[in-house]
Amino acid sequence: EANMEAMYDALVAGLGIYDDLIELGPKPKHGFTLNIRFPGLKEKTGMDSKQLSQWLFDEFKVLPIPASGFYPADAPEGSGLDEIRLAFSFMTPEEIAHGIEQLIRGIKQLYRLD
């Protein structure tokens, strides 16, 4: 639970002001994942969530999971292609802080926010 709090709070602090570009999922009450949605991701960046996840790994050594794999087969076409999922179990608070810093750097670079 402490890891979830640390990750969520860091994301809100680092990306919360860009709520027109990024939608954080609700703070999880249980479990160990958090979804982040990027409305219009493909149109704004040329990437879907699979490409974004790979780019974040290659450039920033952060590996989110494309959320499209978590939608049922009968979900509308394209479901999850603008979402990534972050997992935060089995990580120290320091690892979470570093990962979130890298993720924020990546998102800011992607959207040219700095």
C-alpha positions in Angstrom: 0.0 0.0 0.0 2.9 2.4 0.7 4.3 1.7 -2.7 1.0 2.5 -4.4 0.7 5.8 -2.4 4.2 6.8 -3.3 3.8 6.1 -7.0 0.4 7.7 -7.3 1.4 10.8 -5.4 4.6 11.2 -7.5 2.6 10.9 -10.7 0.1 13.5 -9.6 2.8 15.8 -8.6 4.7 15.4 -11.8 2.0 15.0 -14.4 -1.2 16.2 -12.8 -1.1 19.7 -14.3 -1.2 18.1 -17.8 -4.7 16.7 -17.3 -5.7 17.7 -20.8 -3.1 15.2 -22.1 -3.0 12.5 -19.4 -5.7 10.8 -17.4 -4.5 9.0 -14.3 -6.7 6.1 -13.3 -8.3 6.1 -9.9 -6.0 5.5 -7.0 -6.1 1.8 -6.5 -7.5 0.6 -3.2 -6.2 -3.0 -3.7 -3.9 -4.6 -6.1 -0.6 -3.3 -7.5 -1.3 -1.7 -10.9 -2.3 1.8 -12.1 -3.5 2.7 -15.6 -2.6 6.0 -17.3 -4.6 7.0 -20.3 -3.3 9.4 -23.0 -6.4 10.6 -25.0 -5.5 11.0 -28.7 -2.1 9.4 -28.2 -1.7 8.2 -31.8 -2.9 11.4 -33.3 -0.6 13.5 -31.0 2.5 11.4 -31.0 2.2 8.8 -33.8 2.5 6.0 -31.3 0.1 3.6 -29.7 0.6 2.2 -26.2 2.7 -0.7 -27.4 5.0 1.7 -29.2 5.0 4.1 -26.3 5.9 1.3 -23.9 8.8 0.2 -26.1 10.0 3.8 -26.5 9.9 4.4 -22.7 11.9 1.3 -22.1 14.5 2.0 -24.8 15.0 5.7 -23.9 14.3 5.8 -20.2 14.5 2.2 -18.9 10.9 2.3 -17.7 8.7 -0.6 -18.8 5.0 0.0 -18.6 2.7 -2.6 -19.9 0.4 -1.7 -22.9 -3.2 -1.9 -21.4 -4.7 -3.2 -24.6 -3.9 -6.8 -23.5 -6.1 -6.4 -20.5 -9.3 -5.7 -22.4 -11.7 -8.6 -23.2 -11.8 -9.9 -26.7 -15.3 -8.4 -27.3 -14.2 -4.9 -26.2 -14.5 -2.1 -28.8 -11.7 -2.1 -31.4 -8.7 -0.1 -30.2 -9.5 -0.4 -26.5 -6.4 0.2 -24.4 -4.2 1.4 -27.3 -4.0 4.8 -25.6 -3.3 3.4 -22.1 -0.4 2.0 -20.2 -0.4 0.1 -17.0 2.2 0.5 -14.3 3.0 -2.2 -11.7 4.6 -1.4 -8.4 4.8 -4.6 -6.4 8.2 -6.0 -5.2 9.8 -2.6 -5.6 11.5 -0.4 -3.0 10.3 3.2 -2.6 13.6 4.3 -4.1 13.0 2.2 -7.2 9.5 3.6 -7.6 10.7 7.1 -7.2 13.4 6.6 -9.8 11.0 4.9 -12.2 8.4 7.6 -11.9 11.0 10.3 -12.4 12.1 8.6 -15.6 8.5 8.1 -16.7 7.7 11.8 -16.2 10.9 12.8 -18.1 9.7 10.6 -21.0 6.2 11.9 -21.1 7.4 15.5 -21.0 9.8 14.8 -23.8 7.2 13.0 -25.8 4.7 15.9 -25.6 7.5 18.5 -25.7 6.4 19.9 -22.3 9.8 21.2 -21.2 
